[in-house]
Structure formats: C-alpha cells, structure tokens
Amino acid sequence: MESVNELLQVLYRWLHVVFGIIWIGHLYFFNFVNAQFVTTLDAETKKKVVPELLPRALFWFRWGAAWTWATGILMLEYVYYRGKSVFDDQNMSMGKEAGIMIAITFLAFFLYDYLAKSSIGKDAKKFGAVAFLILAGIIYLYVKYGMFGYRGMMTHTGVLFGTIMASNVWFRIWPSQQKIITAVKNGEAPDALLVSLAGQRSRHNTYMSVPLIFTMITQHTTFFAGGNLGLTAENYWIAWLVIILFSWHIVYQFYKKAGKVKGF
C-alpha cells in the first residue's frame, strides 16, 4: 500500500505541474501579450479575431485551472493530511486550531471577493495593502496558532492562493468573458463593468501566481525555514512575507515591460 501511495504522489505531482503550466502560461499570455495586442485592432478585426481566439485560449485556461487545483488538493491530502506532513513533528495530531486554519485557507475567497467588490477594490494600491495585511495575519496564524511546520505553512499559503485564483477563473473571469466575447461577436460594445471585473481578477491572479509558484518549488528545500540569513524557527515566516512582496514587484515590472513591447 505504501508503494501505491508513493506512486500516486508522483503522478499527482507530475500532472499538477503539467496542468499548472497550461493554466499559468495562458494567464501570462492574456495579461502580458493579448491585453496589449487587442488594443491595436479595429472593431471589424476584433469582431473576427476575438470570437475565434479567446474561446480556444479560455478553454485551456479554465480547465488548466480546474485540474491544477484538483491535483493540488489530491497531493495535499496524500502528502500533508494522510502523510502527516502539516507539522514538523509528525506525531502531532490534527487539532481544532489546525482545522480552523485549514477552513480559513479554503474559505478565504469569500473575504477576498468581498474586498475586491468593495470600494477598497477600486484602488489597486489600497487593495494590495489591505490584502497583504490580511495575508500576513493568516500566515502568522498558520505558524503560531495552527502550529504548521515550514512546509505545511508554505503549502497552505499556496492552496489559499490557488483556491482564490481558480475561483476567480470559474466564477468571475469565465462568466464575464462569455458575455464580452458574445458582445464583440455581435458588433456591440461589451459591458464596461464586465470588462473591468474580468481585467481586475485576471491581474489579481497574475500577482498571486508568482508567490504561488514559489510555494511549489520551496517544498524541495528548507533554505528559508531557519538557519540561514539570520532566520530562525520563530521568525522564518517574516522572510516569506518579504518574498511575497518581492514577487508582486516582479509582476509589476512585467506589466511595465509588457506595455513597451511592440509588434513589427
């Protein structure tokens, strides 16, 4: 049975990465390439190109998101819950505190969605600051209240990001894009609110994607878990917050560069 579980973990990891490449690759295409490209098209060209291009790209985008999330959850169950890797001490049992933090991980989308729809969400800088403070509080609670180990904390931060991102794809971006594409196909002006909503959530997903990828690769190292760069078992979570901010800065620079890249 142990060998079967190990085989399943390998398969889930492999598929998780494959589907993740499909999903995030299309996310970057939409934000760094397509968003700039469509502004160069006139109305008649958009009417021909958009209904043919976007449904195809959005198919791979949304199903890549769904299967990346699903295989991630399967790995979470096999490695961290069944394999008891949430805590540094694998003899620890899953208590009420850990259960509460797991619930917060999966329910965080509703708080995020509320904030994104509020007046705070209309100001990107204000929204980013508030979101970061809430995220910092959750990460702190993972470590100090839920007693998650380094890998458990990183994985659940990644699951939090991934759940919000996948929910954005299926419940905000895809429904909006269906109506936007239909309007363009009919030669009508898309609803400005839908365009704004889809664009906002796509940008948010892009910002979350870079730290999400870090949570995936850091499972193979404990460099930031304490013992390096002055980090200890008590304060390593602060380094993770710095990495998140740095990740967001990288995305910001990508957006700046994307606006300067021109066609021939």
MARLO-263718 format. One record per residue (C-alpha): z, y, x; residue number from 1; residue in one letter. Coordinates in pm, whole numbers. Example, Ala and Ser with C-alpha at 12.3 -4.5 7.8 and 13.67 -1.06 7.14 Angstrom:
# MARLO-263718
<pt><c3>780</c3><c2>-450</c2><c1>1230</c1><seq>1</seq><type>a</type></pt>
<pt><c3>714</c3><c2>-106</c2><c1>1367</c1><seq>2</seq><type>s</type></pt>
END
This chain:
# MARLO-263718
<pt><c3>0</c3><c2>0</c2><c1>0</c1><seq>1</seq><type>m</type></pt>
<pt><c3>78</c3><c2>239</c2><c1>287</c1><seq>2</seq><type>e</type></pt>
<pt><c3>-269</c3><c2>190</c2><c1>435</c1><seq>3</seq><type>s</type></pt>
<pt><c3>-425</c3><c2>261</c2><c1>94</c1><seq>4</seq><type>v</type></pt>
<pt><c3>-228</c3><c2>585</c2><c1>65</c1><seq>5</seq><type>n</type></pt>
<pt><c3>-335</c3><c2>688</c2><c1>414</c1><seq>6</seq><type>e</type></pt>
<pt><c3>-700</c3><c2>617</c2><c1>330</c1><seq>7</seq><type>l</type></pt>
<pt><c3>-675</c3><c2>822</c2><c1>11</c1><seq>8</seq><type>l</type></pt>
<pt><c3>-523</c3><c2>1113</c2><c1>206</c1><seq>9</seq><type>q</type></pt>
<pt><c3>-816</c3><c2>1107</c2><c1>449</c1><seq>10</seq><type>v</type></pt>
<pt><c3>-1068</c3><c2>1102</c2><c1>164</c1><seq>11</seq><type>l</type></pt>
<pt><c3>-891</c3><c2>1380</c2><c1>-23</c1><seq>12</seq><type>y</type></pt>
<pt><c3>-876</c3><c2>1598</c2><c1>290</c1><seq>13</seq><type>r</type></pt>
<pt><c3>-1245</c3><c2>1541</c2><c1>360</c1><seq>14</seq><type>w</type></pt>
<pt><c3>-1353</c3><c2>1621</c2><c1>5</c1><seq>15</seq><type>l</type></pt>
<pt><c3>-1114</c3><c2>1918</c2><c1>-8</c1><seq>16</seq><type>h</type></pt>
<pt><c3>-1287</c3><c2>2071</c2><c1>294</c1><seq>17</seq><type>v</type></pt>
<pt><c3>-1640</c3><c2>1994</c2><c1>166</c1><seq>18</seq><type>v</type></pt>
<pt><c3>-1575</c3><c2>2146</c2><c1>-177</c1><seq>19</seq><type>f</type></pt>
<pt><c3>-1391</c3><c2>2437</c2><c1>-14</c1><seq>20</seq><type>g</type></pt>
<pt><c3>-1694</c3><c2>2520</c2><c1>199</c1><seq>21</seq><type>i</type></pt>
<pt><c3>-1914</c3><c2>2520</c2><c1>-112</c1><seq>22</seq><type>i</type></pt>
<pt><c3>-1672</c3><c2>2744</c2><c1>-301</c1><seq>23</seq><type>w</type></pt>
<pt><c3>-1579</c3><c2>2995</c2><c1>-32</c1><seq>24</seq><type>i</type></pt>
<pt><c3>-1932</c3><c2>3005</c2><c1>105</c1><seq>25</seq><type>g</type></pt>
<pt><c3>-2060</c3><c2>3119</c2><c1>-233</c1><seq>26</seq><type>h</type></pt>
<pt><c3>-1769</c3><c2>3361</c2><c1>-269</c1><seq>27</seq><type>l</type></pt>
<pt><c3>-1873</c3><c2>3531</c2><c1>56</c1><seq>28</seq><type>y</type></pt>
<pt><c3>-2238</c3><c2>3525</c2><c1>-47</c1><seq>29</seq><type>f</type></pt>
<pt><c3>-2156</c3><c2>3710</c2><c1>-369</c1><seq>30</seq><type>f</type></pt>
<pt><c3>-1934</c3><c2>3968</c2><c1>-202</c1><seq>31</seq><type>n</type></pt>
<pt><c3>-2099</c3><c2>4032</c2><c1>134</c1><seq>32</seq><type>f</type></pt>
<pt><c3>-2467</c3><c2>3967</c2><c1>51</c1><seq>33</seq><type>v</type></pt>
<pt><c3>-2555</c3><c2>3961</c2><c1>-317</c1><seq>34</seq><type>n</type></pt>
<pt><c3>-2343</c3><c2>4261</c2><c1>-420</c1><seq>35</seq><type>a</type></pt>
<pt><c3>-2539</c3><c2>4480</c2><c1>-177</c1><seq>36</seq><type>q</type></pt>
<pt><c3>-2874</c3><c2>4313</c2><c1>-247</c1><seq>37</seq><type>f</type></pt>
<pt><c3>-2879</c3><c2>4369</c2><c1>-624</c1><seq>38</seq><type>v</type></pt>
<pt><c3>-2833</c3><c2>4744</c2><c1>-579</c1><seq>39</seq><type>t</type></pt>
<pt><c3>-3181</c3><c2>4755</c2><c1>-421</c1><seq>40</seq><type>t</type></pt>
<pt><c3>-3352</c3><c2>4602</c2><c1>-727</c1><seq>41</seq><type>l</type></pt>
<pt><c3>-3508</c3><c2>4795</c2><c1>-1012</c1><seq>42</seq><type>d</type></pt>
<pt><c3>-3442</c3><c2>4699</c2><c1>-1375</c1><seq>43</seq><type>a</type></pt>
<pt><c3>-3751</c3><c2>4482</c2><c1>-1415</c1><seq>44</seq><type>e</type></pt>
<pt><c3>-3687</c3><c2>4291</c2><c1>-1093</c1><seq>45</seq><type>t</type></pt>
<pt><c3>-3322</c3><c2>4235</c2><c1>-1189</c1><seq>46</seq><type>k</type></pt>
<pt><c3>-3442</c3><c2>4100</c2><c1>-1524</c1><seq>47</seq><type>k</type></pt>
<pt><c3>-3643</c3><c2>3835</c2><c1>-1339</c1><seq>48</seq><type>k</type></pt>
<pt><c3>-3418</c3><c2>3759</c2><c1>-1041</c1><seq>49</seq><type>v</type></pt>
<pt><c3>-3064</c3><c2>3767</c2><c1>-1182</c1><seq>50</seq><type>v</type></pt>
<pt><c3>-3109</c3><c2>3507</c2><c1>-1462</c1><seq>51</seq><type>p</type></pt>
<pt><c3>-3269</c3><c2>3266</c2><c1>-1216</c1><seq>52</seq><type>e</type></pt>
<pt><c3>-3048</c3><c2>3318</c2><c1>-911</c1><seq>53</seq><type>l</type></pt>
<pt><c3>-2695</c3><c2>3373</c2><c1>-1041</c1><seq>54</seq><type>l</type></pt>
<pt><c3>-2660</c3><c2>3077</c2><c1>-1281</c1><seq>55</seq><type>p</type></pt>
<pt><c3>-2758</c3><c2>2844</c2><c1>-997</c1><seq>56</seq><type>r</type></pt>
<pt><c3>-2518</c3><c2>3006</c2><c1>-750</c1><seq>57</seq><type>a</type></pt>
<pt><c3>-2238</c3><c2>3026</c2><c1>-1007</c1><seq>58</seq><type>l</type></pt>
<pt><c3>-2275</c3><c2>2654</c2><c1>-1084</c1><seq>59</seq><type>f</type></pt>
<pt><c3>-2186</c3><c2>2559</c2><c1>-727</c1><seq>60</seq><type>w</type></pt>
<pt><c3>-1931</c3><c2>2840</c2><c1>-710</c1><seq>61</seq><type>f</type></pt>
<pt><c3>-1726</c3><c2>2737</c2><c1>-1012</c1><seq>62</seq><type>r</type></pt>
<pt><c3>-1745</c3><c2>2362</c2><c1>-959</c1><seq>63</seq><type>w</type></pt>
<pt><c3>-1668</c3><c2>2405</c2><c1>-591</c1><seq>64</seq><type>g</type></pt>
<pt><c3>-1357</c3><c2>2596</c2><c1>-701</c1><seq>65</seq><type>a</type></pt>
<pt><c3>-1257</c3><c2>2328</c2><c1>-952</c1><seq>66</seq><type>a</type></pt>
<pt><c3>-1289</c3><c2>2039</c2><c1>-712</c1><seq>67</seq><type>w</type></pt>
<pt><c3>-1133</c3><c2>2222</c2><c1>-419</c1><seq>68</seq><type>t</type></pt>
<pt><c3>-830</c3><c2>2288</c2><c1>-638</c1><seq>69</seq><type>w</type></pt>
<pt><c3>-821</c3><c2>1933</c2><c1>-777</c1><seq>70</seq><type>a</type></pt>
<pt><c3>-842</c3><c2>1761</c2><c1>-438</c1><seq>71</seq><type>t</type></pt>
<pt><c3>-582</c3><c2>2005</c2><c1>-304</c1><seq>72</seq><type>g</type></pt>
<pt><c3>-342</c3><c2>1906</c2><c1>-581</c1><seq>73</seq><type>i</type></pt>
<pt><c3>-403</c3><c2>1538</c2><c1>-510</c1><seq>74</seq><type>l</type></pt>
<pt><c3>-318</c3><c2>1596</c2><c1>-143</c1><seq>75</seq><type>m</type></pt>
<pt><c3>-10</c3><c2>1797</c2><c1>-243</c1><seq>76</seq><type>l</type></pt>
<pt><c3>116</c3><c2>1505</c2><c1>-450</c1><seq>77</seq><type>e</type></pt>
<pt><c3>38</c3><c2>1237</c2><c1>-192</c1><seq>78</seq><type>y</type></pt>
<pt><c3>150</c3><c2>1417</c2><c1>124</c1><seq>79</seq><type>v</type></pt>
<pt><c3>422</c3><c2>1655</c2><c1>11</c1><seq>80</seq><type>y</type></pt>
<pt><c3>576</c3><c2>1506</c2><c1>-302</c1><seq>81</seq><type>y</type></pt>
<pt><c3>523</c3><c2>1134</c2><c1>-259</c1><seq>82</seq><type>r</type></pt>
<pt><c3>538</c3><c2>1162</c2><c1>122</c1><seq>83</seq><type>g</type></pt>
<pt><c3>843</c3><c2>1393</c2><c1>104</c1><seq>84</seq><type>k</type></pt>
<pt><c3>699</c3><c2>1648</c2><c1>345</c1><seq>85</seq><type>s</type></pt>
<pt><c3>808</c3><c2>1954</c2><c1>148</c1><seq>86</seq><type>v</type></pt>
<pt><c3>1126</c3><c2>1973</c2><c1>356</c1><seq>87</seq><type>f</type></pt>
<pt><c3>1179</c3><c2>1942</c2><c1>730</c1><seq>88</seq><type>d</type></pt>
<pt><c3>1439</c3><c2>1674</c2><c1>654</c1><seq>89</seq><type>d</type></pt>
<pt><c3>1251</c3><c2>1405</c2><c1>465</c1><seq>90</seq><type>q</type></pt>
<pt><c3>1580</c3><c2>1262</c2><c1>341</c1><seq>91</seq><type>n</type></pt>
<pt><c3>1627</c3><c2>1568</c2><c1>121</c1><seq>92</seq><type>m</type></pt>
<pt><c3>1562</c3><c2>1515</c2><c1>-248</c1><seq>93</seq><type>s</type></pt>
<pt><c3>1369</c3><c2>1749</c2><c1>-475</c1><seq>94</seq><type>m</type></pt>
<pt><c3>1639</c3><c2>1960</c2><c1>-639</c1><seq>95</seq><type>g</type></pt>
<pt><c3>1637</c3><c2>2223</c2><c1>-911</c1><seq>96</seq><type>k</type></pt>
<pt><c3>1575</c3><c2>2505</c2><c1>-663</c1><seq>97</seq><type>e</type></pt>
<pt><c3>1263</c3><c2>2341</c2><c1>-520</c1><seq>98</seq><type>a</type></pt>
<pt><c3>1144</c3><c2>2261</c2><c1>-872</c1><seq>99</seq><type>g</type></pt>
<pt><c3>1175</c3><c2>2627</c2><c1>-972</c1><seq>100</seq><type>i</type></pt>
<pt><c3>972</c3><c2>2737</c2><c1>-670</c1><seq>101</seq><type>m</type></pt>
<pt><c3>701</c3><c2>2481</c2><c1>-747</c1><seq>102</seq><type>i</type></pt>
<pt><c3>685</c3><c2>2612</c2><c1>-1104</c1><seq>103</seq><type>a</type></pt>
<pt><c3>652</c3><c2>2968</c2><c1>-973</c1><seq>104</seq><type>i</type></pt>
<pt><c3>367</c3><c2>2852</c2><c1>-749</c1><seq>105</seq><type>t</type></pt>
<pt><c3>163</c3><c2>2724</c2><c1>-1042</c1><seq>106</seq><type>f</type></pt>
<pt><c3>258</c3><c2>2998</c2><c1>-1289</c1><seq>107</seq><type>l</type></pt>
<pt><c3>206</c3><c2>3295</c2><c1>-1056</c1><seq>108</seq><type>a</type></pt>
<pt><c3>-143</c3><c2>3350</c2><c1>-1200</c1><seq>109</seq><type>f</type></pt>
<pt><c3>6</c3><c2>3489</c2><c1>-1521</c1><seq>110</seq><type>f</type></pt>
<pt><c3>203</c3><c2>3757</c2><c1>-1338</c1><seq>111</seq><type>l</type></pt>
<pt><c3>-97</c3><c2>3833</c2><c1>-1118</c1><seq>112</seq><type>y</type></pt>
<pt><c3>-325</c3><c2>3855</c2><c1>-1421</c1><seq>113</seq><type>d</type></pt>
<pt><c3>-85</c3><c2>4090</c2><c1>-1599</c1><seq>114</seq><type>y</type></pt>
<pt><c3>-65</c3><c2>4321</c2><c1>-1297</c1><seq>115</seq><type>l</type></pt>
<pt><c3>-442</c3><c2>4313</c2><c1>-1241</c1><seq>116</seq><type>a</type></pt>
<pt><c3>-499</c3><c2>4421</c2><c1>-1603</c1><seq>117</seq><type>k</type></pt>
<pt><c3>-233</c3><c2>4693</c2><c1>-1590</c1><seq>118</seq><type>s</type></pt>
<pt><c3>-266</c3><c2>5050</c2><c1>-1465</c1><seq>119</seq><type>s</type></pt>
<pt><c3>-149</c3><c2>4923</c2><c1>-1125</c1><seq>120</seq><type>i</type></pt>
<pt><c3>-459</c3><c2>4703</c2><c1>-1104</c1><seq>121</seq><type>g</type></pt>
<pt><c3>-687</c3><c2>5006</c2><c1>-1135</c1><seq>122</seq><type>k</type></pt>
<pt><c3>-568</c3><c2>5135</c2><c1>-797</c1><seq>123</seq><type>d</type></pt>
<pt><c3>-664</c3><c2>4883</c2><c1>-528</c1><seq>124</seq><type>a</type></pt>
<pt><c3>-413</c3><c2>5012</c2><c1>-271</c1><seq>125</seq><type>k</type></pt>
<pt><c3>-125</c3><c2>5028</c2><c1>-516</c1><seq>126</seq><type>k</type></pt>
<pt><c3>-208</c3><c2>4683</c2><c1>-650</c1><seq>127</seq><type>f</type></pt>
<pt><c3>-228</c3><c2>4541</c2><c1>-297</c1><seq>128</seq><type>g</type></pt>
<pt><c3>111</c3><c2>4689</c2><c1>-206</c1><seq>129</seq><type>a</type></pt>
<pt><c3>283</c3><c2>4557</c2><c1>-519</c1><seq>130</seq><type>v</type></pt>
<pt><c3>117</c3><c2>4216</c2><c1>-485</c1><seq>131</seq><type>a</type></pt>
<pt><c3>225</c3><c2>4192</c2><c1>-122</c1><seq>132</seq><type>f</type></pt>
<pt><c3>587</c3><c2>4275</c2><c1>-202</c1><seq>133</seq><type>l</type></pt>
<pt><c3>597</c3><c2>4011</c2><c1>-476</c1><seq>134</seq><type>i</type></pt>
<pt><c3>430</c3><c2>3758</c2><c1>-247</c1><seq>135</seq><type>l</type></pt>
<pt><c3>680</c3><c2>3837</c2><c1>29</c1><seq>136</seq><type>a</type></pt>
<pt><c3>964</c3><c2>3771</c2><c1>-216</c1><seq>137</seq><type>g</type></pt>
<pt><c3>817</c3><c2>3436</c2><c1>-318</c1><seq>138</seq><type>i</type></pt>
<pt><c3>766</c3><c2>3328</c2><c1>44</c1><seq>139</seq><type>i</type></pt>
<pt><c3>1123</c3><c2>3428</c2><c1>127</c1><seq>140</seq><type>y</type></pt>
<pt><c3>1248</c3><c2>3222</c2><c1>-168</c1><seq>141</seq><type>l</type></pt>
<pt><c3>1040</c3><c2>2921</c2><c1>-60</c1><seq>142</seq><type>y</type></pt>
<pt><c3>1237</c3><c2>2915</c2><c1>264</c1><seq>143</seq><type>v</type></pt>
<pt><c3>1583</c3><c2>3042</c2><c1>167</c1><seq>144</seq><type>k</type></pt>
<pt><c3>1615</c3><c2>2919</c2><c1>-192</c1><seq>145</seq><type>y</type></pt>
<pt><c3>1378</c3><c2>2625</c2><c1>-222</c1><seq>146</seq><type>g</type></pt>
<pt><c3>1463</c3><c2>2516</c2><c1>134</c1><seq>147</seq><type>m</type></pt>
<pt><c3>1099</c3><c2>2433</c2><c1>206</c1><seq>148</seq><type>f</type></pt>
<pt><c3>1010</c3><c2>2348</c2><c1>563</c1><seq>149</seq><type>g</type></pt>
<pt><c3>735</c3><c2>2531</c2><c1>752</c1><seq>150</seq><type>y</type></pt>
<pt><c3>453</c3><c2>2307</c2><c1>632</c1><seq>151</seq><type>r</type></pt>
<pt><c3>593</c3><c2>2295</c2><c1>280</c1><seq>152</seq><type>g</type></pt>
<pt><c3>615</c3><c2>2674</c2><c1>266</c1><seq>153</seq><type>m</type></pt>
<pt><c3>264</c3><c2>2723</c2><c1>403</c1><seq>154</seq><type>m</type></pt>
<pt><c3>113</c3><c2>2463</c2><c1>173</c1><seq>155</seq><type>t</type></pt>
<pt><c3>272</c3><c2>2606</c2><c1>-140</c1><seq>156</seq><type>h</type></pt>
<pt><c3>159</c3><c2>2957</c2><c1>-45</c1><seq>157</seq><type>t</type></pt>
<pt><c3>-191</c3><c2>2812</c2><c1>-16</c1><seq>158</seq><type>g</type></pt>
<pt><c3>-157</c3><c2>2638</c2><c1>-353</c1><seq>159</seq><type>v</type></pt>
<pt><c3>-41</c3><c2>2966</c2><c1>-506</c1><seq>160</seq><type>l</type></pt>
<pt><c3>-346</c3><c2>3148</c2><c1>-368</c1><seq>161</seq><type>f</type></pt>
<pt><c3>-579</c3><c2>2864</c2><c1>-465</c1><seq>162</seq><type>g</type></pt>
<pt><c3>-447</c3><c2>2839</c2><c1>-819</c1><seq>163</seq><type>t</type></pt>
<pt><c3>-488</c3><c2>3212</c2><c1>-876</c1><seq>164</seq><type>i</type></pt>
<pt><c3>-836</c3><c2>3206</c2><c1>-724</c1><seq>165</seq><type>m</type></pt>
<pt><c3>-957</c3><c2>2904</c2><c1>-925</c1><seq>166</seq><type>a</type></pt>
<pt><c3>-812</c3><c2>3055</c2><c1>-1244</c1><seq>167</seq><type>s</type></pt>
<pt><c3>-998</c3><c2>3378</c2><c1>-1170</c1><seq>168</seq><type>n</type></pt>
<pt><c3>-1322</c3><c2>3185</c2><c1>-1129</c1><seq>169</seq><type>v</type></pt>
<pt><c3>-1298</c3><c2>2986</c2><c1>-1452</c1><seq>170</seq><type>w</type></pt>
<pt><c3>-1115</c3><c2>3225</c2><c1>-1684</c1><seq>171</seq><type>f</type></pt>
<pt><c3>-1223</c3><c2>3571</c2><c1>-1567</c1><seq>172</seq><type>r</type></pt>
<pt><c3>-1533</c3><c2>3569</c2><c1>-1344</c1><seq>173</seq><type>i</type></pt>
<pt><c3>-1746</c3><c2>3296</c2><c1>-1505</c1><seq>174</seq><type>w</type></pt>
<pt><c3>-1696</c3><c2>3411</c2><c1>-1870</c1><seq>175</seq><type>p</type></pt>
<pt><c3>-1776</c3><c2>3768</c2><c1>-1766</c1><seq>176</seq><type>s</type></pt>
<pt><c3>-2082</c3><c2>3668</c2><c1>-1565</c1><seq>177</seq><type>q</type></pt>
<pt><c3>-2224</c3><c2>3466</c2><c1>-1854</c1><seq>178</seq><type>q</type></pt>
<pt><c3>-2230</c3><c2>3782</c2><c1>-2068</c1><seq>179</seq><type>k</type></pt>
<pt><c3>-2352</c3><c2>4002</c2><c1>-1782</c1><seq>180</seq><type>i</type></pt>
<pt><c3>-2642</c3><c2>3769</c2><c1>-1698</c1><seq>181</seq><type>i</type></pt>
<pt><c3>-2742</c3><c2>3741</c2><c1>-2064</c1><seq>182</seq><type>t</type></pt>
<pt><c3>-2747</c3><c2>4120</c2><c1>-2097</c1><seq>183</seq><type>a</type></pt>
<pt><c3>-2962</c3><c2>4162</c2><c1>-1785</c1><seq>184</seq><type>v</type></pt>
<pt><c3>-3199</c3><c2>3891</c2><c1>-1905</c1><seq>185</seq><type>k</type></pt>
<pt><c3>-3240</c3><c2>4077</c2><c1>-2235</c1><seq>186</seq><type>n</type></pt>
<pt><c3>-3306</c3><c2>4404</c2><c1>-2055</c1><seq>187</seq><type>g</type></pt>
<pt><c3>-2975</c3><c2>4551</c2><c1>-2173</c1><seq>188</seq><type>e</type></pt>
<pt><c3>-2704</c3><c2>4731</c2><c1>-1977</c1><seq>189</seq><type>a</type></pt>
<pt><c3>-2412</c3><c2>4494</c2><c1>-1913</c1><seq>190</seq><type>p</type></pt>
<pt><c3>-2070</c3><c2>4589</c2><c1>-2047</c1><seq>191</seq><type>d</type></pt>
<pt><c3>-1917</c3><c2>4810</c2><c1>-1775</c1><seq>192</seq><type>a</type></pt>
<pt><c3>-1572</c3><c2>4662</c2><c1>-1837</c1><seq>193</seq><type>l</type></pt>
<pt><c3>-1701</c3><c2>4310</c2><c1>-1777</c1><seq>194</seq><type>l</type></pt>
<pt><c3>-1878</c3><c2>4417</c2><c1>-1459</c1><seq>195</seq><type>v</type></pt>
<pt><c3>-1557</c3><c2>4582</c2><c1>-1338</c1><seq>196</seq><type>s</type></pt>
<pt><c3>-1345</c3><c2>4278</c2><c1>-1426</c1><seq>197</seq><type>l</type></pt>
<pt><c3>-1575</c3><c2>4029</c2><c1>-1254</c1><seq>198</seq><type>a</type></pt>
<pt><c3>-1602</c3><c2>4251</c2><c1>-947</c1><seq>199</seq><type>g</type></pt>
<pt><c3>-1227</c3><c2>4309</c2><c1>-925</c1><seq>200</seq><type>q</type></pt>
<pt><c3>-1138</c3><c2>3940</c2><c1>-946</c1><seq>201</seq><type>r</type></pt>
<pt><c3>-1410</c3><c2>3843</c2><c1>-701</c1><seq>202</seq><type>s</type></pt>
<pt><c3>-1277</c3><c2>4096</c2><c1>-449</c1><seq>203</seq><type>r</type></pt>
<pt><c3>-922</c3><c2>3973</c2><c1>-500</c1><seq>204</seq><type>h</type></pt>
<pt><c3>-1038</c3><c2>3615</c2><c1>-438</c1><seq>205</seq><type>n</type></pt>
<pt><c3>-1212</c3><c2>3726</c2><c1>-119</c1><seq>206</seq><type>t</type></pt>
<pt><c3>-893</c3><c2>3885</c2><c1>11</c1><seq>207</seq><type>y</type></pt>
<pt><c3>-688</c3><c2>3575</c2><c1>-77</c1><seq>208</seq><type>m</type></pt>
<pt><c3>-941</c3><c2>3336</c2><c1>77</c1><seq>209</seq><type>s</type></pt>
<pt><c3>-873</c3><c2>3421</c2><c1>443</c1><seq>210</seq><type>v</type></pt>
<pt><c3>-495</c3><c2>3355</c2><c1>438</c1><seq>211</seq><type>p</type></pt>
<pt><c3>-568</c3><c2>3053</c2><c1>217</c1><seq>212</seq><type>l</type></pt>
<pt><c3>-786</c3><c2>2905</c2><c1>491</c1><seq>213</seq><type>i</type></pt>
<pt><c3>-506</c3><c2>2971</c2><c1>740</c1><seq>214</seq><type>f</type></pt>
<pt><c3>-266</c3><c2>2762</c2><c1>529</c1><seq>215</seq><type>t</type></pt>
<pt><c3>-514</c3><c2>2475</c2><c1>553</c1><seq>216</seq><type>m</type></pt>
<pt><c3>-555</c3><c2>2477</c2><c1>930</c1><seq>217</seq><type>i</type></pt>
<pt><c3>-193</c3><c2>2551</c2><c1>1015</c1><seq>218</seq><type>t</type></pt>
<pt><c3>-94</c3><c2>2209</c2><c1>878</c1><seq>219</seq><type>q</type></pt>
<pt><c3>-209</c3><c2>2073</c2><c1>1214</c1><seq>220</seq><type>h</type></pt>
<pt><c3>15</c3><c2>2293</c2><c1>1429</c1><seq>221</seq><type>t</type></pt>
<pt><c3>368</c3><c2>2432</c2><c1>1426</c1><seq>222</seq><type>t</type></pt>
<pt><c3>299</c3><c2>2719</c2><c1>1666</c1><seq>223</seq><type>f</type></pt>
<pt><c3>426</c3><c2>2974</c2><c1>1414</c1><seq>224</seq><type>f</type></pt>
<pt><c3>716</c3><c2>2760</c2><c1>1292</c1><seq>225</seq><type>a</type></pt>
<pt><c3>959</c3><c2>2890</c2><c1>1556</c1><seq>226</seq><type>g</type></pt>
<pt><c3>994</c3><c2>2859</c2><c1>1931</c1><seq>227</seq><type>g</type></pt>
<pt><c3>700</c3><c2>3087</c2><c1>2017</c1><seq>228</seq><type>n</type></pt>
<pt><c3>657</c3><c2>3465</c2><c1>2016</c1><seq>229</seq><type>l</type></pt>
<pt><c3>1028</c3><c2>3511</c2><c1>1956</c1><seq>230</seq><type>g</type></pt>
<pt><c3>1010</c3><c2>3327</c2><c1>1624</c1><seq>231</seq><type>l</type></pt>
<pt><c3>1297</c3><c2>3108</c2><c1>1508</c1><seq>232</seq><type>t</type></pt>
<pt><c3>1359</c3><c2>2870</c2><c1>1221</c1><seq>233</seq><type>a</type></pt>
<pt><c3>1525</c3><c2>3163</c2><c1>1044</c1><seq>234</seq><type>e</type></pt>
<pt><c3>1255</c3><c2>3427</c2><c1>1072</c1><seq>235</seq><type>n</type></pt>
<pt><c3>918</c3><c2>3249</c2><c1>1110</c1><seq>236</seq><type>y</type></pt>
<pt><c3>826</c3><c2>3342</c2><c1>753</c1><seq>237</seq><type>w</type></pt>
<pt><c3>801</c3><c2>3707</c2><c1>864</c1><seq>238</seq><type>i</type></pt>
<pt><c3>518</c3><c2>3611</c2><c1>1101</c1><seq>239</seq><type>a</type></pt>
<pt><c3>337</c3><c2>3458</c2><c1>804</c1><seq>240</seq><type>w</type></pt>
<pt><c3>358</c3><c2>3790</c2><c1>620</c1><seq>241</seq><type>l</type></pt>
<pt><c3>208</c3><c2>3965</c2><c1>923</c1><seq>242</seq><type>v</type></pt>
<pt><c3>-73</c3><c2>3709</c2><c1>932</c1><seq>243</seq><type>i</type></pt>
<pt><c3>-146</c3><c2>3772</c2><c1>563</c1><seq>244</seq><type>i</type></pt>
<pt><c3>-172</c3><c2>4146</c2><c1>625</c1><seq>245</seq><type>l</type></pt>
<pt><c3>-398</c3><c2>4085</c2><c1>924</c1><seq>246</seq><type>f</type></pt>
<pt><c3>-613</c3><c2>3854</c2><c1>710</c1><seq>247</seq><type>s</type></pt>
<pt><c3>-654</c3><c2>4125</c2><c1>449</c1><seq>248</seq><type>w</type></pt>
<pt><c3>-755</c3><c2>4370</c2><c1>720</c1><seq>249</seq><type>h</type></pt>
<pt><c3>-1024</c3><c2>4126</c2><c1>837</c1><seq>250</seq><type>i</type></pt>
<pt><c3>-1166</c3><c2>4112</c2><c1>483</c1><seq>251</seq><type>v</type></pt>
<pt><c3>-1156</c3><c2>4492</c2><c1>461</c1><seq>252</seq><type>y</type></pt>
<pt><c3>-1364</c3><c2>4513</c2><c1>779</c1><seq>253</seq><type>q</type></pt>
<pt><c3>-1608</c3><c2>4254</c2><c1>643</c1><seq>254</seq><type>f</type></pt>
<pt><c3>-1664</c3><c2>4470</c2><c1>334</c1><seq>255</seq><type>y</type></pt>
<pt><c3>-1728</c3><c2>4774</c2><c1>553</c1><seq>256</seq><type>k</type></pt>
<pt><c3>-1979</c3><c2>4581</c2><c1>760</c1><seq>257</seq><type>k</type></pt>
<pt><c3>-2149</c3><c2>4432</c2><c1>453</c1><seq>258</seq><type>a</type></pt>
<pt><c3>-2231</c3><c2>4778</c2><c1>326</c1><seq>259</seq><type>g</type></pt>
<pt><c3>-2411</c3><c2>4863</c2><c1>651</c1><seq>260</seq><type>k</type></pt>
<pt><c3>-2630</c3><c2>4553</c2><c1>681</c1><seq>261</seq><type>v</type></pt>
<pt><c3>-2985</c3><c2>4634</c2><c1>568</c1><seq>262</seq><type>k</type></pt>
<pt><c3>-3296</c3><c2>4435</c2><c1>489</c1><seq>263</seq><type>g</type></pt>
<pt><c3>-3626</c3><c2>4484</c2><c1>670</c1><seq>264</seq><type>f</type></pt>
END
